[in-house]
Amino acid sequence: MDKSKLIEVLKTLPKTEFKEFGKYLEGSSYRKTSGVFLLFNYLKKYHPTYPANKIEKEVVYKKLFKESGNINKRMLDLMSTLYQVLEDFLLKKELYDSPVDRQFLVLQMFKKRKLDKFFFQKINQVKKEWEKETPAGIEQLHKEYILAKTCFMHPNYSLFPGQEIDQHMLMDIYHIRLNSKPLFVT
């Protein structure tokens, strides 16, 4: 268990984040008497060092459960489940800390569910937010490019309101752009 993904990731959590994870686990669908919760409480005692002799599968299993059986299978299941919950916790925390990534994820969700009205409302909302507090720099330009690309690549996006974009319109736009002056001269 010492070299497992679960232990390796738990070692990286500072004390405050580890406590947050405990609260997150309490708020999830796991009862306090479930094996996943029991495993977390056992591992909590040894955070962040996790001495190898204290976290061997057999030792942990004997501390948590009275019955005997297939130790490896049950411990692997518990560790895997706890790791998945930890991964979800870290992902939600990352999305909370990164509002731009969250906005793009919401746009993907609306597009996937074919909620076009909400998709384009969210695009406009993001544009307005960015106009108010636009930090200068290449990163902001990249974000604006990705937002414009996300909008343009939507299947129901139209350059001309009321018209669908078809291959003939794209060819006309392409020819207009070819015959116009280049934006940058090299």
N, C-alpha and C positions, 0 to 999 in steps of 0.2 A: 504494500500500500504506500510505502515511502516514496516511490518514484511515479506514483499515479498522477494523472492530470489534475484530479481533484485536489490533492495535497499541494502540488506545485502552484496552482492558482490561489489556493487559500493562503499560502505563504506570502503572496504578494499584497494581500489586503492589509492596510493599516488597521489599527485597533478600532477606530471610529467606523470605518467601512465594514469591518467584520460585524460590528454591532448592528449596523444598518441591514446587513444580510440576514442576521438573526431575526430582526423584526419583519423583514420581507418574507422570510420562511414562515413565520408565525401567521402572517396575513394570507398565505397561500392556502391551498386546500388540504394541506397535510395536518393531521391531528397531532397533538403533542405526544401522543403515545405511539405514533407510527414509527417504523424503523428508520425512516429518513430523518425525522426530528431527533430521535435517540442518537443516531450517528452524529448529527451536527452537534448536539450537546456534549457528546463525548469528545469530539475533536476540538470543541471550544476550549476545553481545559488546557490543551497543549499549544494553542495558537500563540505565537507564530513559529515556534521552533519545531514542533512535531518530532520528538525523539523516536528513532526507528523502532526501538524495543516496545514503545507504548502504542504504536499504530500498526503493528503486525495484524493481519486479518484475523488470525486465530485468537489473539489477545482481545481485540476489539469485539469480536463475535461473542466470546465468553462473558465479557462485561455487559454486553447489551441483551443477550438472549439466554434463556435457561435451557431451551431445548437444543438437541444436537441434530445434525443433518448435513446437507450439502453446504458447507461453509462458503466455499468459493463462489458458488452460484448466487447465493443470497447476498453476500457481501458485494459482489460485482454489480448486482442489480441495485442495491442501496447506493453504492458509490456513483454509479451511472446516473441514477435519478437525482441525487444531490448535486452532482456536477451540472446536470441540465438546468436545475433551478438556479444554480450559481451563475451559469452562462446567461440565463434570462435576466437575472438581477443586474449583471454587469452591462448587458446590452441596453436595458432600460435606463440605467444610470448614465451611460454614454450618450444616449439620445437626449436625455434631460440636459446634459452638459453641452450639447451641440445642437442649438436650435436650427441651424441651416440644414444639417443632415436630417433632422426631424421633419422640416418643411418639405424636403425633397421626397422623403419616405411617404408623407401624407399624399403628395401629388401622385406617386406611383400607385398608392392604394386606390385613390379615386379613379385613376386611369384604368387600372385592372378591373375595377367593379363597374366600369362604364358609367360613372357619375360625372358626366361631362360638365354639367352646370357647376358643380362644386369644384371640379378641377380648374376651370377657368376663373372662378371666383378666387380660389386660393392663389393662382398665378398673379392676379391683380393685387390681392392683399399683400403678397410678398414684395411685389414691385414697389408698392406704396411705402411699405416698411423700410425698404432699402433706400428709397429716395430721401426719407427723413434722416437716416443715420448711415450714410454711405461712407465707409472708410476707404480712403484712396489706396490704390495698390493693385498689383497683378492678381492677388488672390480674389479681390472683389470683382475684378473684370472677369476672371474665370468663373466665378459663381453666377454672374450675370449672363455669361455665355451659356452655361449649363441650363439656366432657367429658360433662356430664349430657345435653346435647342429642345428642351423638354416640351415647351409650348408648341413649337413648330412641328415636332415629330408626332404630336397627337393626331390620331387618324381623323378627327373631326375639326381640326384647325383649318381655317381658310384665310388666305391673304385678302380676299375680297368678300366682305359680308354678303351672305346669301348665295354664294357660289361654292360648289365643291371643287377641290383641286383635282383635276384629272391630268393625264399625260400630255394632252395638247396645251393646257394652260402652263404646265411646267416647262414645256419646250418654248413657249412664247416668253416666259420669264427668263429662261436661259439665254435666248437670243437677244432680248433686251439688255441683259447684263453684259453679254459679249460685246455688244456694239457701244456700250457706254464707256466713259473714261474710267481707267482703273483707279481704285482708291489709293494705292501706294505705287509710287514710281521707283523702280530700282535702278 
